[in-house]
Amino acid sequence: MPWPGRCASSATSYVVSSVGAEDPNAGQAEYWNAACHWVDEQIEHDEMLEPLGRLAMDALAPASGERVLDVGCGTGTTTFALAEAVGPDGEAVGADISVPMLERARSRVGPPNASFLEADAQTHPFSVASFDGAFSRFGVMFFADPAAAFANIASALRPEGRLAFVCWQGAEEQEWVRVPLRAVGVVPEAPDGPSPFALADAGRLTKLLDEAGFVRVDIAPAERTVLVGGHGDIENGLRFLTSSRIGRQIAEERGAEAMARVREALEGFVTARGVEMRAAVWVVTAATARTATAGH
């Protein structure tokens, strides 16, 4: 049975996900169907993450006429970019488990060759060998069984299909995480299960992709300055952190006084564009193997 959830930002006040309670990622579906700030602050999130997602987009290098899968597409910005890159003869399919985010994606005006699918990429029965490439901007860290998820994505790729995604390095490597937490004396914990930093260990990530059947795995470090909370003032940055998992942890455990110390810590990073802080990511590329039946 599908489970229900509420999200005021949704076009419908009562969201029903097709991800059932028996699905291994049911907990993640519940979380992402209630994570309304990703819809309410779509522009701010895109402004923050665009320079990082571009690294993976460039690494994938989608070509005209290709069919590409966007794993964890969210509100659709990256799917639209992929659709433009492959042109009218190609297709971009965005997959996500968040109904509110998909509703926002479908409500936006984008290229006609972009479409959206409510699906758990770990378990969804994608058509075998139906995509030339798969892309993700921070959408692959939340699987209960990442090995199974990557294997499922690999099965959806054609022989010598390409995978490119960007994921976070460790929490301590993120200025936008480290500074607020240190301001209140919190030490980031090592991830245990699905989390933004679940793929921070490059050695483990390499092993997961190897076991999923990918070849030519490359994991390259990259750093960029990002606008925390998008363009704006310090209040944008503080609002973003307050709505994030990190900010909620601080607010719930330490209270309003702690958030005031976070605000003070952010003041040293305010520029004319907004709150600018360093982010460290892995840019990951891999491919599926050539087979005897490969037609490419």
MOHURA-V933999 format. One record per pair of residues at least 12 apart in sequence whose ideal C-beta (glycine too) atoms are under 8 Angstrom apart, sorted by the first residue. I is the first residue (numbers start at 1). J is the second residue. Records with the same first field share a line. If there is no record, write none. Layout:
# MOHURA-V933999
I->J  J
This chain:
# MOHURA-V933999
1->20  21
2->16  17  18  19  20
3->16  17  19  20  21  26  29  30
4->16  17
5->17  30  33  34  99
6->34
7->33  34  36  39  99  100
8->36
9->36  39  40  100  104
10->36  39  99  100  103
11->103  107
12->103
15->33  99  100
16->99
17->29  30  33  97  99  118
18->118
19->97  118  120
23->120  123
24->122  123  143  144  145  148
25->97  120  122  123  142  143  144  194
27->144  194
28->97  142  143  144  194
29->97  98  120
32->96  97  98  101  142
33->97  98  99  100
35->98  100
36->100
37->243  244
38->74  75  98  100  101
39->75  100  101  103  104
41->229  230  239  240  243
42->75  77  104
43->230
44->229  230  231  232  236  240
45->74  75  230
46->75  77  230
47->227  230  231
48->226  227  228  229  230  240
49->137  138  226
50->77
51->224  225  226
52->137  138  166  222  224  226  279  281
53->78  137  138  166
55->166  222  224  281  283
56->135  136  137  164  165  166  283  284
57->78  81  82  85  135  137  164
59->164  283  285
60->133  135  162  163  164  285
61->162
62->82  85  86  90  92  132  133  135
63->85  86  90  132
64->86  87  89  90
65->86  87  89  90
66->86  90  132  133
67->86  90  91  92  93  130  131  132
68->82  86  90  91  92  93  131  132  133  134  135
69->93  95  126  131  133  134  135  153  156
70->82  92  93  94  95  134  135  136  139
71->95  121  134  135  136  139  140  153  165
72->95  96  121  136  137  138  139  140  142
73->94  95  96  101  102  105  116  139
74->94  96  98  101  105  137  139
75->101  104  105  108
76->94  101  102  104  105  106  108  110  114  116
78->94  135  137
79->92  93  94  105  110  114  116
80->92  108  110  111  114
82->114  135
83->110  111  113  114
84->111
86->113
87->113
88->111  112  113
90->113
91->113  114  115
92->111  113  114  115
93->114  115  116  117  131
94->114  115  116  117
95->116  117  118  119  121  124
96->116  117  118  119  139
97->118  119  120
99->118
102->116  118
121->139  140  143  149  152  153
122->143  144  145  148  149  152
123->148  152
124->152
126->152  153  155  156
127->156
128->155  156
129->155  156  157  158  159  161
130->156  158
131->156  157  158  161
132->157  158  161  162
133->157  161  162  163  164
134->153  156  157  161  162  163  164  165
135->163  164  165
136->165  166  167
137->165  166
138->166  167  168  196
139->165
140->165  167  199
141->167  168  194  195  196  197  198  199
142->194  195  198
143->194
144->193  194
146->198  199  208
147->208  211  212
150->208  209  211  212  214
151->211  212  213
153->212
154->212  213  214  288
157->288
158->288  294  295  296
159->288  289  290  291  293  294  295  296
160->287  288  289  290  294  296
161->287  288
162->285  286  287
163->209  214  284  285  286  287  288
164->283  284  285
165->284
166->222  281  282  283  284
167->199  200  205  281  282  284
168->196  197  199  200  279  280  281  282
169->197  200  221  280  281  282
170->188  197  200  280
171->188  196  197  200
172->188
173->200  280
174->277  278  279  280
175->269  277  278  279
176->226  228  241  277  278  279
177->246
179->265  266  269  277
180->241  246  247  250  262  265  266
181->246  250
182->265
183->258  261  262  264  265
184->250  254  258  261  262
186->249  250  253  254
195->245
196->245
199->282
200->282
202->219  282
205->219  282  284
206->219
209->284  286
213->288  289
214->286  287  288
215->286  287  288  289
216->285  286  287
217->284  285  286
218->284  285  286
219->282  283  284
220->282  283  284  285
221->280  281  282  283
222->280  281  282  283
223->278  279  280  281
224->278  279  281
225->276  277  278  279
226->276  277  278  279
227->273  274  275  276
228->240  241  266  269  274  275  276  277
229->241  274  275
230->274
231->273  274
232->274
233->270  274
234->263  266  267  270  275
236->274  275
237->266  269  270  274  275
238->259  262  263  266
241->262  266
242->259
247->259  262
250->262
